[in-house]
Amino acid sequence: MVRTPYGADGGEENDVRRMKLQMQAQEQYMSQLQQRISHQSNMIENLNTEIAKLKQVIQQKDEEIEKYSKRMEEERYWKEQDAQARDERENELKLKIRDLEIEIDRLKKETFGKPKEPESFTPVHIETGEIENFLEELVTYYSKPTDDKFVTALTSLVQYCKKNGTVSQRILGILSSSTLPKNSESLANELGVEKRKIDQLLFNLERKGLIKQIGEGYALITSSLVQETNIEEDWENVEPKKVFDNLKTIVTVSRDKEQIIKAFDKARDALMEASALSPFMRHNMSQLIEKMRRKPIDVEEILKTIDEWKEKLT
């Protein structure tokens, strides 16, 4: 068989064609592999994201459980302390009653044992103390509560107790004069009383409904701080400028990020309902809320921003 010098039988061309087909098949296979790898990578990334979210939820739940456990432990501790205090007070009263009974017996013996005609009557002045004096005036003028002497005696009694009364009364006195919440440490330093004792008294006062915890401190239940930081209250009927004042108070005294964000959401809705927000200001407020969700809160920056918004009220 005779072959032409140019490969007329087409063998070389077939080899080249097969190689091209093989290369195309390999390239197609590689492309499919890359797509599969990319798909698997996306799935892994999504799974990692879900795992991170689950870890975050678990961490939050663990923190909540720890918080509730701590609260229950504190309540259990103070209940035990209260029970112990009641027992001590009961024993103290029993001792006082016994001493009084002894004193009564002694007075009876002195009074009735040796009767004699008194030579003369000498009035005895009894020092009853400041509180007793105020109470006597209050009882005297109780039927005329609007009388100046009644009001003066009542005011003097309150002022006296705020400065010279029991530790609980002095705590209430300090809180009534404070423009910001006071924590137990500052109260302990100001009163010269152990912090542990102050914590117990604050717990009792809060349980009685006389004070409320705001952030890391406490305020009187009747103070404006409690009203301004109550985000459960309806703000739709509140004056727009007052809404911003409430926001400033919450940002100043609260350390709870979620509470601050909730307050901003509530303020935005109330101001929108009152048509007090321009579209631009509403956009800025929404952006700030989203920023607070993602990043730590800069108190000074937020307070400055609130002041700027307040000046631009429509």
TASUL-V337425 format. One record per residue. N is the residue number from 1. RES is the residue in three letters. SS is DSSP state (@ for helix, = for strand, . for the rest). PHI is phi in degrees with one decimal (999 if undefined). NEAR is the number of other ideal C-beta (glycine too) atoms within 12 Angstrom. Layout:
BEGIN
[[N | RES | SS | PHI | NEAR] [N | RES | SS | PHI | NEAR]]
END
This chain:
BEGIN
[[1 | MET | . | 999 | 5] [2 | VAL | . | -100.9 | 6] [3 | ARG | . | -102.2 | 11] [4 | THR | . | -79.8 | 10] [5 | PRO | . | -68.5 | 7] [6 | TYR | . | -102.5 | 10] [7 | GLY | . | 66.2 | 13] [8 | ALA | . | -64.9 | 12] [9 | ASP | . | -75.8 | 14] [10 | GLY | . | 79.6 | 14] [11 | GLY | @ | -64.5 | 14] [12 | GLU | @ | -67.4 | 14] [13 | GLU | @ | -62.6 | 14] [14 | ASN | @ | -63.6 | 13] [15 | ASP | @ | -63.2 | 14] [16 | VAL | @ | -63.4 | 14] [17 | ARG | @ | -63.0 | 14] [18 | ARG | @ | -62.8 | 15] [19 | MET | @ | -64.2 | 14] [20 | LYS | @ | -63.3 | 14] [21 | LEU | @ | -62.9 | 14] [22 | GLN | @ | -62.8 | 14] [23 | MET | @ | -64.0 | 14] [24 | GLN | @ | -62.8 | 14] [25 | ALA | @ | -63.8 | 14] [26 | GLN | @ | -65.6 | 14] [27 | GLU | @ | -62.7 | 14] [28 | GLN | @ | -63.7 | 14] [29 | TYR | @ | -64.2 | 14] [30 | MET | @ | -62.2 | 14] [31 | SER | @ | -62.9 | 14] [32 | GLN | @ | -64.2 | 14] [33 | LEU | @ | -62.5 | 14] [34 | GLN | @ | -62.0 | 14] [35 | GLN | @ | -63.7 | 14] [36 | ARG | @ | -64.5 | 14] [37 | ILE | @ | -62.9 | 14] [38 | SER | @ | -62.0 | 14] [39 | HIS | @ | -63.4 | 14] [40 | GLN | @ | -64.2 | 14] [41 | SER | @ | -63.5 | 14] [42 | ASN | @ | -62.9 | 14] [43 | MET | @ | -63.3 | 14] [44 | ILE | @ | -63.2 | 14] [45 | GLU | @ | -62.1 | 14] [46 | ASN | @ | -63.1 | 14] [47 | LEU | @ | -64.5 | 14] [48 | ASN | @ | -62.3 | 14] [49 | THR | @ | -63.5 | 14] [50 | GLU | @ | -63.0 | 14] [51 | ILE | @ | -63.2 | 14] [52 | ALA | @ | -61.7 | 14] [53 | LYS | @ | -63.5 | 14] [54 | LEU | @ | -63.1 | 14] [55 | LYS | @ | -62.0 | 14] [56 | GLN | @ | -64.0 | 14] [57 | VAL | @ | -63.0 | 14] [58 | ILE | @ | -62.2 | 14] [59 | GLN | @ | -62.3 | 14] [60 | GLN | @ | -62.2 | 15] [61 | LYS | @ | -64.7 | 14] [62 | ASP | @ | -62.3 | 14] [63 | GLU | @ | -65.0 | 14] [64 | GLU | @ | -64.3 | 15] [65 | ILE | @ | -62.2 | 14] [66 | GLU | @ | -62.7 | 14] [67 | LYS | @ | -63.7 | 15] [68 | TYR | @ | -65.1 | 14] [69 | SER | @ | -63.7 | 14] [70 | LYS | @ | -64.0 | 14] [71 | ARG | @ | -63.3 | 16] [72 | MET | @ | -64.1 | 14] [73 | GLU | @ | -65.2 | 14] [74 | GLU | @ | -63.8 | 21] [75 | GLU | @ | -62.9 | 19] [76 | ARG | @ | -62.4 | 15] [77 | TYR | @ | -62.4 | 18] [78 | TRP | @ | -70.4 | 25] [79 | LYS | @ | -63.0 | 18] [80 | GLU | @ | -64.0 | 15] [81 | GLN | @ | -63.3 | 21] [82 | ASP | @ | -62.3 | 19] [83 | ALA | @ | -62.7 | 14] [84 | GLN | @ | -64.5 | 15] [85 | ALA | @ | -63.9 | 19] [86 | ARG | @ | -62.7 | 14] [87 | ASP | @ | -63.0 | 14] [88 | GLU | @ | -63.7 | 14] [89 | ARG | @ | -64.7 | 14] [90 | GLU | @ | -63.3 | 14] [91 | ASN | @ | -64.3 | 14] [92 | GLU | @ | -63.4 | 14] [93 | LEU | @ | -65.4 | 14] [94 | LYS | @ | -61.5 | 14] [95 | LEU | @ | -64.9 | 14] [96 | LYS | @ | -64.5 | 14] [97 | ILE | @ | -61.6 | 14] [98 | ARG | @ | -63.5 | 14] [99 | ASP | @ | -63.9 | 14] [100 | LEU | @ | -65.3 | 14] [101 | GLU | @ | -62.1 | 14] [102 | ILE | @ | -63.7 | 14] [103 | GLU | @ | -65.3 | 14] [104 | ILE | @ | -63.1 | 15] [105 | ASP | @ | -61.2 | 15] [106 | ARG | @ | -65.1 | 14] [107 | LEU | @ | -65.8 | 13] [108 | LYS | @ | -61.2 | 13] [109 | LYS | @ | -65.6 | 13] [110 | GLU | @ | -69.6 | 13] [111 | THR | @ | -78.3 | 13] [112 | PHE | @ | -100.2 | 12] [113 | GLY | @ | -75.0 | 11] [114 | LYS | . | -129.2 | 9] [115 | PRO | . | -70.4 | 9] [116 | LYS | . | -151.9 | 9] [117 | GLU | . | -77.0 | 7] [118 | PRO | . | -67.2 | 8] [119 | GLU | . | -72.3 | 6] [120 | SER | . | -156.6 | 6] [121 | PHE | . | -98.5 | 7] [122 | THR | . | -116.0 | 7] [123 | PRO | . | -63.1 | 6] [124 | VAL | . | -109.9 | 6] [125 | HIS | . | -91.9 | 6] [126 | ILE | . | -100.8 | 9] [127 | GLU | . | -79.9 | 9] [128 | THR | . | -93.6 | 12] [129 | GLY | @ | 89.9 | 14] [130 | GLU | @ | -60.5 | 19] [131 | ILE | @ | -62.3 | 23] [132 | GLU | @ | -61.5 | 16] [133 | ASN | @ | -62.3 | 20] [134 | PHE | @ | -62.0 | 28] [135 | LEU | @ | -64.8 | 21] [136 | GLU | @ | -62.2 | 20] [137 | GLU | @ | -65.8 | 25] [138 | LEU | @ | -63.7 | 25] [139 | VAL | @ | -64.5 | 18] [140 | THR | @ | -63.4 | 16] [141 | TYR | . | -103.0 | 20] [142 | TYR | @ | -61.7 | 17] [143 | SER | @ | -71.1 | 11] [144 | LYS | @ | -127.9 | 15] [145 | PRO | . | -64.1 | 16] [146 | THR | . | -91.5 | 12] [147 | ASP | . | -63.0 | 16] [148 | ASP | @ | -58.8 | 14] [149 | LYS | @ | -68.0 | 22] [150 | PHE | @ | -64.8 | 23] [151 | VAL | @ | -62.5 | 19] [152 | THR | @ | -64.0 | 19] [153 | ALA | @ | -64.3 | 28] [154 | LEU | @ | -64.9 | 23] [155 | THR | @ | -62.9 | 17] [156 | SER | @ | -64.2 | 24] [157 | LEU | @ | -62.4 | 27] [158 | VAL | @ | -63.4 | 21] [159 | GLN | @ | -63.2 | 22] [160 | TYR | @ | -64.5 | 23] [161 | CYS | @ | -65.1 | 24] [162 | LYS | @ | -63.5 | 25] [163 | LYS | @ | -103.6 | 22] [164 | ASN | @ | -125.6 | 19] [165 | GLY | . | -80.7 | 22] [166 | THR | . | -67.5 | 20] [167 | VAL | @ | -60.9 | 27] [168 | SER | @ | -62.0 | 28] [169 | GLN | @ | -65.4 | 24] [170 | ARG | @ | -69.7 | 28] [171 | ILE | @ | -61.0 | 41] [172 | LEU | @ | -61.8 | 35] [173 | GLY | @ | -64.9 | 25] [174 | ILE | @ | -64.7 | 37] [175 | LEU | @ | -65.2 | 40] [176 | SER | @ | -68.9 | 26] [177 | SER | @ | -98.6 | 18] [178 | SER | . | -94.3 | 26] [179 | THR | . | -88.6 | 18] [180 | LEU | . | -130.2 | 24] [181 | PRO | . | -60.4 | 33] [182 | LYS | = | -114.8 | 36] [183 | ASN | . | -91.5 | 28] [184 | SER | @ | -65.3 | 31] [185 | GLU | @ | -66.4 | 19] [186 | SER | @ | -66.1 | 22] [187 | LEU | @ | -65.2 | 34] [188 | ALA | @ | -63.0 | 24] [189 | ASN | @ | -65.9 | 15] [190 | GLU | @ | -70.2 | 22] [191 | LEU | @ | -94.8 | 30] [192 | GLY | . | 69.4 | 12] [193 | VAL | . | -121.6 | 24] [194 | GLU | . | -59.2 | 16] [195 | LYS | @ | -59.8 | 19] [196 | ARG | @ | -61.6 | 17] [197 | LYS | @ | -66.8 | 23] [198 | ILE | @ | -62.2 | 31] [199 | ASP | @ | -59.0 | 26] [200 | GLN | @ | -65.0 | 30] [201 | LEU | @ | -66.3 | 35] [202 | LEU | @ | -63.4 | 39] [203 | PHE | @ | -60.8 | 29] [204 | ASN | @ | -67.1 | 26] [205 | LEU | @ | -65.7 | 32] [206 | GLU | @ | -68.4 | 29] [207 | ARG | @ | -66.4 | 20] [208 | LYS | . | -77.4 | 15] [209 | GLY | . | 81.3 | 12] [210 | LEU | . | -93.2 | 24] [211 | ILE | = | -133.3 | 34] [212 | LYS | = | -140.5 | 27] [213 | GLN | = | -78.7 | 30] [214 | ILE | = | -127.8 | 34] [215 | GLY | . | 64.1 | 26] [216 | GLU | . | -98.6 | 19] [217 | GLY | = | -125.4 | 33] [218 | TYR | = | -130.8 | 38] [219 | ALA | = | -140.9 | 39] [220 | LEU | = | -62.2 | 31] [221 | ILE | . | -64.1 | 24] [222 | THR | . | -92.3 | 15] [223 | SER | . | -77.5 | 29] [224 | SER | @ | -67.0 | 22] [225 | LEU | @ | -59.4 | 33] [226 | VAL | @ | -64.8 | 30] [227 | GLN | @ | -68.1 | 23] [228 | GLU | @ | -69.5 | 32] [229 | THR | . | -98.9 | 37] [230 | ASN | . | -85.6 | 25] [231 | ILE | . | -79.0 | 31] [232 | GLU | . | -82.4 | 12] [233 | GLU | . | -74.6 | 20] [234 | ASP | . | -74.4 | 14] [235 | TRP | . | -97.6 | 34] [236 | GLU | . | -65.9 | 20] [237 | ASN | . | -99.4 | 12] [238 | VAL | . | -87.0 | 26] [239 | GLU | . | -58.4 | 17] [240 | PRO | @ | -51.3 | 29] [241 | LYS | @ | -63.5 | 22] [242 | LYS | @ | -67.7 | 25] [243 | VAL | @ | -60.1 | 37] [244 | PHE | @ | -66.5 | 37] [245 | ASP | @ | -63.3 | 28] [246 | ASN | @ | -61.5 | 36] [247 | LEU | @ | -60.1 | 42] [248 | LYS | @ | -61.1 | 31] [249 | THR | @ | -63.7 | 33] [250 | ILE | @ | -63.5 | 41] [251 | VAL | @ | -63.9 | 36] [252 | THR | @ | -70.5 | 28] [253 | VAL | @ | -98.8 | 35] [254 | SER | . | -91.9 | 34] [255 | ARG | . | -115.3 | 20] [256 | ASP | . | -94.5 | 21] [257 | LYS | @ | -60.7 | 24] [258 | GLU | @ | -64.0 | 19] [259 | GLN | @ | -65.8 | 26] [260 | ILE | @ | -64.0 | 35] [261 | ILE | @ | -63.2 | 29] [262 | LYS | @ | -62.3 | 24] [263 | ALA | @ | -65.3 | 39] [264 | PHE | @ | -66.1 | 40] [265 | ASP | @ | -59.5 | 25] [266 | LYS | @ | -65.7 | 29] [267 | ALA | @ | -65.2 | 44] [268 | ARG | @ | -60.9 | 32] [269 | ASP | @ | -63.4 | 24] [270 | ALA | @ | -65.9 | 29] [271 | LEU | @ | -69.5 | 35] [272 | MET | @ | -67.0 | 24] [273 | GLU | @ | -63.4 | 19] [274 | ALA | . | -87.3 | 22] [275 | SER | . | 56.2 | 15] [276 | ALA | . | -99.9 | 28] [277 | LEU | . | -112.1 | 27] [278 | SER | . | -76.9 | 16] [279 | PRO | @ | -56.2 | 12] [280 | PHE | @ | -65.4 | 13] [281 | MET | @ | -67.7 | 28] [282 | ARG | @ | -63.0 | 24] [283 | HIS | @ | -63.9 | 16] [284 | ASN | @ | -63.7 | 21] [285 | MET | @ | -65.6 | 36] [286 | SER | @ | -64.7 | 23] [287 | GLN | @ | -63.3 | 18] [288 | LEU | @ | -64.4 | 31] [289 | ILE | @ | -62.0 | 29] [290 | GLU | @ | -65.3 | 16] [291 | LYS | @ | -64.6 | 20] [292 | MET | @ | -65.9 | 28] [293 | ARG | @ | -66.7 | 18] [294 | ARG | @ | -93.2 | 12] [295 | LYS | . | -125.5 | 15] [296 | PRO | . | -61.5 | 13] [297 | ILE | . | -85.5 | 28] [298 | ASP | . | -97.2 | 16] [299 | VAL | @ | -59.9 | 22] [300 | GLU | @ | -61.6 | 13] [301 | GLU | @ | -63.9 | 17] [302 | ILE | @ | -67.1 | 32] [303 | LEU | @ | -61.4 | 23] [304 | LYS | @ | -64.3 | 16] [305 | THR | @ | -64.1 | 28] [306 | ILE | @ | -61.2 | 34] [307 | ASP | @ | -61.2 | 19] [308 | GLU | @ | -65.3 | 18] [309 | TRP | @ | -64.2 | 33] [310 | LYS | @ | -61.4 | 26] [311 | GLU | @ | -71.2 | 14] [312 | LYS | . | -99.5 | 21] [313 | LEU | . | -58.5 | 22] [314 | THR | . | -84.9 | 18]]
END
